[in-house]
Amino acid sequence: MPANPLILAIDNGTQSIRALLFDTKGNLVGKGKQEIEPYFSRQPGWAEQHPEYFWEQLGEACRLLWQTTTVTPDQVAGVTVTTQRGTVINLDGNGQPLRPAIIWLDQRHARVDGPVKGPWGWLFKLARLEDTIHRFREKTQANWIVQNEPEIWAKTRHFLLLSGYLNYRLTGEFKDSTGSQVGYLPFDYKKHRWAGPRDFKWQTMPVEPAMLPELAPPGQPLGYLTCEASQHLGLSKSLPVIAAASDKACEILGSGGLTPDIGCMSYGTTATINTTSQRYVEPIRLMPPYPSALPGHYSTEVMIYRGFWMVSWFKREFGLRERKIAEQRGVEPEALFDELVKAVPPGSMGLMLQPYWSPGVRQPGPEAKGSIIGFGDVHTRSHIYRAILEGLAYALREGKEKIEKRSGVKIRKLRVAGGGSQSDAAMQLTADVFGLPAERPHTYETSGLGAAIDAAVGLGLHPDFETAVAEMTRVGDVFHPNEETRALYQRLYSEVYLKMYPQLQPLYRKIRDITGYPR
């Protein structure tokens, strides 16, 4: 073990891959960030990327890391991986990709032929869950592949998430973390293992047990770097690879969220609010909590699918002026977008936004669409931008209240991570909407830090997770609610926002019936 051991955490997100070096105090001592093309589309609504592309860009991120740090590779004690959720990859018997990965943003749907057969089908009908199961089956990527590319499925010997693929490329072993299993797979979310032989999921998809990787809990070893992988990462020797978890789960751990009274919010491409619990609590009935990066625990999550993607959408469609000015001044565009927010009073002068730019499964349902109401001649794009941030905060507050109701535990603290957390305006707005202090973790790289915490415990650098979290996480900036603004948001939230979806849902259904969208 090196005298001052470091952990190399690989964070493969939707828009970049980052190679991050953390010490045992949670300090980020080196970083290589490689922007990536999130996906390409061969058909409208498709989102795919070549698996080899992720591996190649991981190598580029590591090259950037070693070029920009004085740390030497011999100080690294172990490697760990956290990735985007729900991206699936087909491999043949030699471990070679058979087709592009289907990215979690993909919108294709499989054909569903009739209800689930046998006792499960009767049970779903009795419980009025047929629509939910129908949605699950049509969104299962394996079903689409077997229907539309049967020759590919016939050659498939390994069906992995992106995390499983990268861990395979690192170790040569088909192993993955229980904490990474978020997607349309036959996984038992209550027991954190592959579903039992009688589970209905095996009846709803063509996946076979032999196609799936061996699972290990976060903090356990998955294998050792192969010689090829060591060279690809710029390391001089084989090192242990430790199981971490999905990026959202690692964000929670890296934010210090060990207990159910801490609400951990992710202002990323997908916006989420989570708590960590030892109990299996479904925040929305029949929507399971996801595996935590803390082994044996659950992440009770409410998700806004498009989340801060909406901010990126706004910047792309309406923010050319700020992007050009930022380029001229040599500053980040986000600083100028914060100025847009501050130029508009809380409540956006009556403009209210419901952030369902993509439909859900149960709440919101598959018919859901986004809405903006309250337009007047006073409104500008600045008002729209602030309304987006407010709408996302309202939706996540609604998620907080669902979690509290289902768990019976009051959320007393907010930790906010993800790209949107770097906006002071968004942080203050969050504190005001929730009426709680909004705390920003000490590092922006919370998902990488969460993975490093898993590795630190697995490598014996800390004796347990409580110690590791206490030593490696801390709060940075804190934003306290303004009482006058909090009172305004309370009325808008309770008297307007909470009534929008029930009022608009019948119209959304009519729109879907007439136009076919959302599919």
N, C-alpha and C positions, 0 to 999 in steps of 0.2 A: 504494500500500500504506500503511495507517495506521502511525503511528509505533510504537505498541504493539499489534500486531495480535492479534486474538482470533478464535477459531473457534467457530461455532455448530454444536453437534452435537445432532441430533434423535435421541432414543432412544425408539422405539415398542415398549415391552414388552407383556407379556400383561395386566398390571394397571394400568399407568400410561404416560403419554407425558411425557417430560422434555425440556425445552429447556435445553441446558447450554452455558455459555460457558467455554472454556478458554484460558489464555494459553500461550505457547510453552514455559513451564516445567512445564506440566501442572497448574497451579493452577486449581481451579474458582472462577471469579470471579462467576458468576451462575447461578441455577437457577430454572426454572419447572416445577413438577410438577403434572400434571393426572391425577387418578385417573380410570380409565375402567371401563366395564362390559365385562369380558373377552369376553362372548358372550351371546347369547340362544339358546334352544332351541325350535324349532318341533316337534321330535319328540324322544323320549328318545334320548340319546346324540349329538344334533346340537350343534354349536357354531358359530354364525354371528355376523357383525357387519356392519353396513352400511359399505362403503368410505368413503362421505362422512363417516361418524361419526369415523373416524380422522383425516381431514383437518381437520374442525371442531375436534376436541380438540387437535390439533397447534397450531392457531391460539390456542386457549385457553392452552396451556402457554406459548407465546411471550408472550402478553399478561401472564401472571403473572410471567414472567421480567423484562420491562421495568418492571413495577410494583415489583419488589423489588430492583433493582440500581441503583447509581449509574453504571454503565457506559452509554455511549451507543451506539446502533446503528452510527454511523459508524466505530467501532473494529473492526467485524467484517470480516474479510478473505475469508471463505468459509464455506460451509455443507456439512454432510455428514449422512448418514442411516444409522442402524443399526436393525434391527427384529427382532422375533420371527421364528422360522424356520417355513417350511412352510405359511404361510397364503396361499391362492390367490384370485385375483380375475378375473372375466370382464368384459371391456369390449367395447362395440360399435365400429363403425367411426369413431364420433365421440368415442371415449374415455370413454363413459358406462357406469357399472356396469350389468350386466344382471341381477344377483342379489346377495344378500348374500355377502360373503367367507366361505369355509369356513376356519375357524380350525384351527390345528394340533392342538387338543385333540379335534377332531371324531372320532366313533367309527363313522360310517356305513361300510358296505362295499358295493363294487360286485359285481355278479354276474360270475363267471368262467366262460366257456363253453369248456371243453376246454383242452388244453395249447397252448403256443405252437407254431405251425405251422413246418414246414421244419427246416433244419439246427439252428437254435437250440433247438427243442423236443427234438430227439434228444440234443443236447449236455447240456441240463439234466437229462434223464432219466438219461443215462449218469453224470453227476456227482451224482446224487441231490439235485438242487436244485429239484425240481418244487414242493415245499411252499413254499420261499422265494420263488420267482417267483409262485406263486399268491397268497401274502400281499401281495407288491408290487402285483400287478394289482388285488386287491380293495381295497387302501388308496389307490389312485390316484384322486384326486378327479375328474379329468376323465372317467374311466370311469363313475363314478356319475352325473355330470351328463348325459353323452350317453345313458345308459340311461333316466334318470328325468325329464330335462328337455330332450328333444331339440330343442325349439324355442329354448331358451336357447343350446344349443351351436351351432345353425345360425346364430345371430346373432353368435357370438363371433368377434371379429377379433384380440383381444389377450388372452393368457392370462398373467397376471403374478403374481409373489409380491408381498406387501405392500410390500417394498422397491422393487420396480419401479413399483408404483402411486404411491407417495409421490414417487419421483424423477420420474415423469411429471408429477405435479401441480406439482412445483417448477420443472421445466424445459420442459415441453411436449414432451419427447423420450422415445421408448420405448427407454430405455437403463437398464441396471442393472449392478451389480458382479458379477464372477465369485465374489467372496467371500460373496455372499448366496444363492447357488444351492444351497439345502438343501431338498429336498422331492421329491415324486413327479413329476419332470419328466425329459425326455430330455437329461440333462446328463452329460457325460463327466468324472467326478471325477478321472481321472488326468491329462487334458490341460487341464482347466479351460476347457472350451468346450462348445457344444452337441454332442450325440452325432453321430457320423458317420452317413451315410445307411444303412449296413448294420448299425448297432447294433440289438440286439433291442428296445430301449425303444420305438422307433417302432412296432413291431408290437404292443406291449402297451397302447397308449393312442391316443386320437384326435387328440392335439396335432399341429399342423403347424408346420414351421419358421417360416412367416410370422407366426405368432401370438406368437412369442417375442421378447423385447427384444434389442437389440444389447448385447453384453457388453464391459465394460472391467475391467481388474484394479484392485484397491485402490490408491488414490493417484493415479488418472488422472481427468481431468475428464469429467463426464457432460453438461455444458451450463451454462447460466446461468439464474438465477432469472428467471421471467417477471415482468412488472409486477404481475400479480395476486398471484403468490406472494410477491413482495417485500413488498407491503402486508399480506398474510396473516401473514407472519412479523414484521411491525413493522420492517422494514428500509427504508431510504430509497432504495436503488438496487439495480440488478441485480448479483448477485455470482456467482462460480463455484461450482458444486456438484461436490464431489469424491467419487468412489466410495469407500465404506468396505467393510463386510462385515456378516455376520449378528451378532446380539448376543453369541452365545457366542464367536465368533471374535474379536470386538472386545474382549471381556472378557480373553481370553488376552493380546492385544497390550497392553491397558491394565494388565495385571498384570506386564508385563515378560517374558513367556514367549517368548523368541526361540529357545530351544534345546531339544533333546529330553530333557535331563536335569532340566528344570524341569516338574513336574507342576502344571498349572493346574486348580484345582477350582472349579466354579460351584455354589454352594448357592442355586440359584434354583428356580422352579416345577419345572423339570427339573433334576436334579442330574447333573453331568458331571465327568469327569476327562479332560484333554487334554494332549498335548504338541505342540510345533511341530517339524516335520521337513521337510528338503528331499527326503526319500525318500517314495515312496508306500508306506505301511505300513498294511495292514488289521488293526486291533487285534483284530477278530473276523473270521475268514475270510469273504470275500465281502461284508463290510460296509465300504464304502469310507471312507477318511478324508475329512473335509470340507475345503473350501477355507479356507485361512488368511486372516487379515487382512493377513498379510505376503505380498506377491505372489510367486507361484511356489512357495509352501510349502503343506504339508498339516497339518491338525489331526487327529491320531490320537485319536479320541474314543471313550470308553465312557460310555453314557448310562443313567441310571435315570429312566425316563420321568416318573414322578410326583414323584420327588425331594422337595424341600421343600414341594411341594403337600401332602404328608402332614402336615407341621407345621401348615400352614393348616387342614387337615382336622381335626386334633386340637384346635386352638384353637377352631374353630367348633363342634365336637361336644361337647367336654369342658372348654373353657376359659372358660365364661361368668363364673365367679367371678373369675378373674384380670383379665378384661376390665373388669368392673365396678369392682374395687378400683383398677385403673390409672386409670380415668376419674375416680374420686373423688380420687386422689392427684395427678392431673395428670401422670402418667408414662406412658412407653410400656409396653404389655403385655409386650413381650419381656423387660423387666427382671424381671418377676415369673415368667415362664416359666423364666428362667435359675435362679431360686430353686428351682423344681421339680426341675430337673436336679441341682443341688447337694445337694438333700435326699436323693438316692438314691446309694448307692455304685456305683462302676464295676462293670459287669456286670449291673446292674439286678436283683440278687439272683436270678440264674438265668433271667431273662426274655430270650428271644432272638427277634428279629424279622427276617423276610426281606421286603425292601421292594418286592415286585413287585405293587403295587396296580393296575398295568396290565400286560398281557402285552407281550412283545417279539416279535422276528422270528426270531432264532436263539438268542441267549443273553441272557436267558431266551427260551424258545420261546413260541409263540402260546397255549399252554395255561396259562401261568404265572399264579399267583395269589399274594397276600400271605399270610404266615403269622406267627403269634406262638405260640411254644411255651414251656413251663416255668412256667405259672401255678401259684401257690400262694396260701394265704390271707393271706400277708404283702403281696401286691401291691396297689398303688393306681394311680390314674391317673398319678401322678408317675413310677412305674416304667415305665408304658407310654410316657410321653413320652420318658424317657431311652432306652428300648429303640428307639424310632423313630430317634433321632439315632445310636445305636450301629449299628443295622441299615444305615442309609444309609452310614455310614463303612465298615462291613465290605464292603458292595457296591462302593463306590468303590475300596477297597483291592484287591479282587479285580480290578477294572478296571485298576488300576495294574500289577498283576502280569501281566495279559494283554498290556498295552502293552509292558512290559519284555521279555517273552518273544518277542513278534513283532518288536520293533525291535532287540533286542540292546543296548539302552542302559539303564543303571540310572538311575532317577529319584532325585535326591539332594536336591531342594528341593520344597516344596509352597507354592504361592500360592493362597489361598482368597478368592474374591470372591462376589458375590451377596448377597441379603438375609440368608441364614442366617449369613454370615460376620460379621455384626454382633453375634452372640451369643458372648461370651467362653467360655461353657460349651461351646458347639459347637466352637469353635476348639481348646480344650484337649483335648477328647475326640478330635478329629481327630488331633492330634499324638500322643496316646497310642495310638490304634488303629494308626496308620501307623508309629509309632516314628521319626518325623521331625519337625523343627521345622516348624510351620505358620505361614506368614507372611501377614499381612493387608496388602494394598496401601494406599498412603497416602490413597487416596480410595475412597469407596464406589461412585462412579460410574465403574467401570472399563470398562464397555461404551462409554459415551460418550467416555471418555478414549481408548480404542483407536481409535474413529472419528476423534477429533480428531488422533491421531498420523498416521493415513492422510492426513487433510486437510493437516496441517502439512508433510508431505513433498511432497504434490501441489502445494501452493501455493509451495513453495520456501522455507518458513520454517525448515526443517532440510534439510541436504543429502542425507540418506539415513535409512533406518529405524533403523539401529544408533544413530546420533546422536540421533534423535528419541526413541527409547525410553530412552536414557541420560539425556536432559535432562528428559523428561516423566514418568517413572515412578520410584518409590522404594518401599521397604518401610516399612510403619508398625509395628504391634505384631507381636511374634514370640512364639509359644507353644511351649515346649520340652516334650518328653515326660517324664513321670514314670516312672522305671524300674520301680517296683513295679506301677503300673497298666498299663504297656506289656506286662509279662510276663503279667498276667492276661488282657489282651485277646488276646495272641498265642495263648494256649491256647484261648480261646473261639472265636477266628477259625478256627484250623487244625483243631481237634478237633470243633467243633460247626457253626459257620456254613457252612463249605465243604461239609459233608455234607448240609445241609438240602435244597437243591434236588434233587440226585440221588435222595434218599430220597423226597421228596414228589412229584416229577414224575409218576410213575404214578398217584398219587391225583388230581393236578390233571387229568390226562387223563380219568379216570373221572368227575370232577365235570363236565367240559365235555361228555362224552358224555351224561350223565344230564340235566343242566339246560340245556345250550346256552350256558352262560357260562363263560369269556369267549367271545364270538362270534368 
